């Protein structure tokens, strides 16, 4: 019988501990080499992890196709630009996830943050 991957053996607390322990650096990283030089706008995404059939799954979306949109049709995490009413990046990510995939922010437990890009 397959016992799953090591990730599947982790619980939410273990994942949160790893994210908060410095295992994921808080140091911002630079834009990827070769990316267009443009003014950056504050934005945030949510990496929705959920349990299904005793395994962790990560949810992605496919962005809507729009002519002239650099991100059109891309596979991505739910997220987007920060609104003036958003108190922080977590609020932005939760608002955008609710708009894009109908995820109720009250049903979300934030486990940690990844470093900014």
C-alpha positions as CSV (number, residue, x, y, z in Angstrom):
1,X,0.0,0.0,0.0
2,X,1.3,3.4,-1.0
3,X,1.8,5.6,2.1
4,X,2.1,8.8,0.1
5,X,4.8,11.4,-0.1
6,X,6.6,12.9,2.9
7,X,4.6,16.1,2.3
8,X,1.4,14.1,2.8
9,X,2.7,13.1,6.2
10,X,2.9,16.7,7.3
11,X,0.0,18.4,9.1
12,X,-0.9,22.1,9.0
13,X,1.2,22.9,12.1
14,X,4.3,21.3,10.6
15,X,3.9,23.2,7.4
16,X,3.3,26.4,9.3
17,X,6.4,25.7,11.5
18,X,8.6,25.3,8.4
19,X,7.3,28.5,6.8
20,X,7.9,30.5,10.1
21,X,11.3,29.0,11.0
22,X,13.3,30.7,8.3
23,X,13.2,27.5,6.2
24,X,11.7,29.8,3.6
25,X,13.8,33.0,3.5
26,X,12.1,36.3,4.1
27,X,14.7,38.1,2.0
28,X,13.0,39.6,-1.2
29,X,14.3,38.1,-4.4
30,X,14.8,40.0,-7.7
31,X,12.7,39.7,-10.8
32,X,13.5,36.6,-12.9
33,X,16.3,37.2,-15.4
34,X,15.0,38.2,-18.8
35,X,11.7,39.6,-17.4
36,X,10.5,42.8,-19.0
37,X,11.7,46.0,-17.2
38,X,8.6,47.6,-15.9
39,X,7.2,49.4,-12.8
40,X,6.2,46.8,-10.2
41,X,2.8,47.1,-8.6
42,X,2.0,45.6,-5.2
43,X,0.1,42.3,-5.6
44,X,-0.3,39.1,-3.7
45,X,-1.3,35.5,-4.4
46,X,-2.6,32.6,-2.3
47,X,-1.1,29.1,-2.5
48,X,-4.2,27.1,-1.6
49,X,-3.3,23.8,0.0
50,X,-6.1,21.4,0.8
51,X,-6.4,17.8,1.9
52,X,-8.2,15.4,-0.3
53,X,-8.1,11.6,0.0
54,X,-5.4,11.8,2.7
55,X,-3.1,13.8,0.5
56,X,-2.2,17.5,0.1
57,X,-3.2,19.2,-3.1
58,X,-2.2,22.7,-4.5
59,X,-4.9,24.6,-6.4
60,X,-4.0,26.5,-9.5
61,X,-6.2,28.6,-11.9
62,X,-5.9,29.4,-15.6
63,X,-6.2,33.1,-16.2
64,X,-8.8,34.4,-18.6
65,X,-7.6,35.2,-22.1
66,X,-7.4,39.0,-22.8
67,X,-5.6,40.6,-25.8
68,X,-2.6,42.6,-24.6
69,X,-2.5,41.1,-21.1
70,X,0.9,39.7,-20.3
71,X,-0.6,37.1,-17.9
72,X,-3.5,36.1,-20.2
73,X,-4.1,32.4,-20.3
74,X,-1.4,31.6,-17.8
75,X,-1.6,28.9,-15.1
76,X,-1.3,30.8,-11.8
77,X,-2.3,30.9,-8.2
78,X,-5.3,33.0,-7.3
79,X,-4.3,36.6,-6.7
80,X,-3.9,40.0,-8.1
81,X,-3.2,43.7,-7.4
82,X,-3.5,45.2,-4.0
83,X,-6.5,47.5,-3.5
84,X,-6.3,50.6,-1.3
85,X,-8.7,49.0,1.1
86,X,-6.5,45.9,1.6
87,X,-4.7,46.1,5.0
88,X,-1.7,43.9,3.9
89,X,-0.6,41.3,1.4
90,X,-2.6,38.6,3.2
91,X,-5.8,40.7,2.8
92,X,-5.1,41.1,-0.9
93,X,-4.5,37.4,-1.4
94,X,-7.7,36.4,0.5
95,X,-9.8,39.0,-1.3
96,X,-8.5,37.9,-4.7
97,X,-9.0,34.2,-3.9
98,X,-12.6,34.9,-2.9
99,X,-13.2,36.9,-6.2
100,X,-11.5,34.3,-8.4
101,X,-12.4,30.9,-6.9
102,X,-15.1,31.7,-4.4
103,X,-13.0,30.8,-1.4
104,X,-14.5,32.1,1.8
105,X,-11.7,33.9,3.7
106,X,-13.3,32.7,7.0
107,X,-12.5,29.1,5.9
108,X,-8.8,29.8,5.4
109,X,-6.0,29.3,7.8
110,X,-2.9,31.1,6.8
111,X,0.1,28.9,7.4
112,X,2.8,31.4,6.6
113,X,4.3,33.7,4.0
114,X,6.8,33.2,1.2
115,X,9.4,35.8,0.4
116,X,8.4,38.7,-1.9
117,X,9.2,38.8,-5.6
